Amino acid sequence: MYQLDNGMLKVTVLDPVADRARLGTRYCTGGYIFEVVDPRYGNVMSGPTYPDSFNTFDGQGIPDAFNLGPLYPFTGPVARRGPQRHREALDTQALILGIGICDLAADTVTTWCQWDVSQAETQLEFKTHHSFRGYEIDLERRVSLMGRTVRSATRVVNHGIPCAVRWFPHPFYPQPPAGQDALCKLNLDVHIAENPGYTLGPDGFIQRKTPPTRAGYYLPLDHEAHSNLVVLQRHPQLGLVAATTSYVPDFFPIWGNDRTFSWEPFLERTLAPRQDLSWWIDYDF
């Protein structure tokens, strides 16, 4: 694992090769923030099974993912012709940005992407190039530590056929203790439909309606975002932490179980040839 440490926080980031046992087909393998440590309180991030166990799907810390936007080798109407069995055989292989070529039917990585990693005192940079059936994509990931702010930044450069980018961060915050049900407050107007897990409190905080369960509650938020996102997040040790995105969120679900709570503001764009896209998210502790 790589580490950034400025005395105020220590950030642990997975090594895409040495820590491959902790990686799979869900989370980006470069720039995977596995834990943030406060010298006074210890680990300040959590996970769906933390601290008892770990698995590659649930993850831990502050991972991010392109996996819900796999890039298939054949997407046009001509390529879709032919027997159903032939299409299914082709469709099992796809490129997942930040991971590599994956067999989606088997949920395995066929070819891992190769990262060039460079480390400075307060920054880690990961660079890779994807080449797959007409896709030619450069991906850059950067994790930096500035005071008590952890920035996760991403840049995608498209050199090939048009590609859809569907990305989301998945920060896992520890659940507040029983009786302290406020979770997070957004700078967006949101409407929460009737559901068993969450409600909107009079102070604007999204809060738990009932104690969280092991399976957890998942809820897409009804929102009208016209600006970048700012989140105030309750934290059992730190009191109140924050996060800020550089982008306007699209699809925006929240989820939590008895171990952790997370929000997932998606970024969804399509890049034409020779287009690039950059964005970042800051986590303030």
Order of alpha helices (4+ residues) and beta strands (2+ residues): beta-beta-beta-beta-beta-alpha-beta-beta-beta-beta-beta-beta-beta-beta-beta-beta-beta-beta-beta-beta-beta-beta-beta-beta-beta-beta-beta
